[in-house]
């Protein structure tokens, strides 16, 4: 007996045909999921590139601003103590702050998760669950 779209019912088709169709559908599904993963990673890569460039520009500007502030502190201290001592004390302070920031950055970097195509992973999990449910029927 045929359904509304002219296809025969599952019970009337040979097992070989059903296995062939399942294999074809699984292949198509895997290819589609791979295309989705590639598209998602490309989009994330583009956004990451723009963000990286903006962070770089902000870093350069912050460096120059910080250097101006360090010079200001040295000049202010030089009115009270010898200029060489003012420069030495400020330099030591800056290096201590840099060390603390480096340690915090290392900790944060270690806790970062790798870039993963989250939508694709969720989609593949849903597909696997659907296949499992279909096998149990």
N, C-alpha and C positions, 0 to 999 in steps of 0.2 A: 504494500500500500504506500502511496506517495503522500507527503505532507503538502502544505500550501505552496511550497516553493519548488515542487517537482522532485524532491530528494526522496530516496527510499528511507524507510525507518531503520534504525540501528540494528534491530533484531534480524532484518532481512539481508543485511550486507555481510559479505564474507569477512572473516577475522583478518585475513591478509590485507584487505582493503582498509579496514579500520586501523590496523597497525601502521600502514603506510601513511594514512591521513594524520594520525597522531604524530608520527615522526616528522612529517612536513610542517605541522603546526608548531611543534616544539622547536624546530630549526628556525622558523620564522620568528617565534617568540624570542629566542636567544639573540638573533640578529637585531630585532627591534630594541631589546634591552641594551645591547651594546651601543647602538646608535644613540639611545637616550643618554647613556653614561658619557659618551664622547661629547655630545652637545652640552651636557651639564658641566663637565669639566672645562670645556672651552669657555663657557660663559663665566665660570668662576675664575679662570685664568685671566681673562680680560679685565675683570673687576679688580683682581689682585694686582695686576700690572699697573693699573691707574692708581690704585691706593698706594702701591709701593713708590711710585714717582712722587706723589703728593707728600708722603712721609719723608722722602729724601729732601725735597725742597724745604719742608718745615724744619728738618734737622739742620740744614745749612743756615737757615735764618736764626734758629735758636742758638747755634754755635756762635754766630757773630754777636747776638744779643748777650749771651753769657760772657763772651770775652770783654765786651764793653762794661758789663757789671763787675767783672773781676778787676779790670783796670780802675774802675771807680773805687772799689774797696781798697785796692793797694794805694791809690792816691790819698784816700781819706786817712788810712792808717799812717801814711808817710808824714802827715802833719803832727803825729804824736810820737812815732818812733822812727828809727832810721829807715830810709826807703828800702834798702836791701833786706832788712828784717821783715818789713811789711810784705814784700813780695814773697819771701820764704814762707811766712805763716799762711798767707792766702793760698800759695801753691800746695802746701801740705793739706790744707782744708779741702781744696778742690779734689786732690787725689783720694782723700778719704771718702768723700761723697761719691766719687766715680767707682771706688771699690764696692761700696754698699749697693749702688745701682746695678753694677755688673752681677753681683751675687743674686739680687732679686730677679734680674733679667734671666739669668741662667735657670733659676727655679721655675719661672714662668714658661720658658722655652721647653723645658723638660716635661711640663704638664700639658703642653699643647697636643691636640689630637691630630693625626695625619689627615690631609684633605681627602674626603671620601664623597663620592656622588650619592648623597643621602636619599634623594628621590628614587634613584635607580635601585639602591639596596632595598628600600621599602617595597618598591614595585616587584622586584624579584622574589622577595619573601612572600608577598601576597600571591604571586603566581605559583610558587612552590606549595603554599597552603591550599590553593584551589586545585592543583593537580592531586595532592594527597587526598583531599575530600572526594574528588572524582574517582579515585581508585578504591575508596572504601565503600562506594555505592554498589 
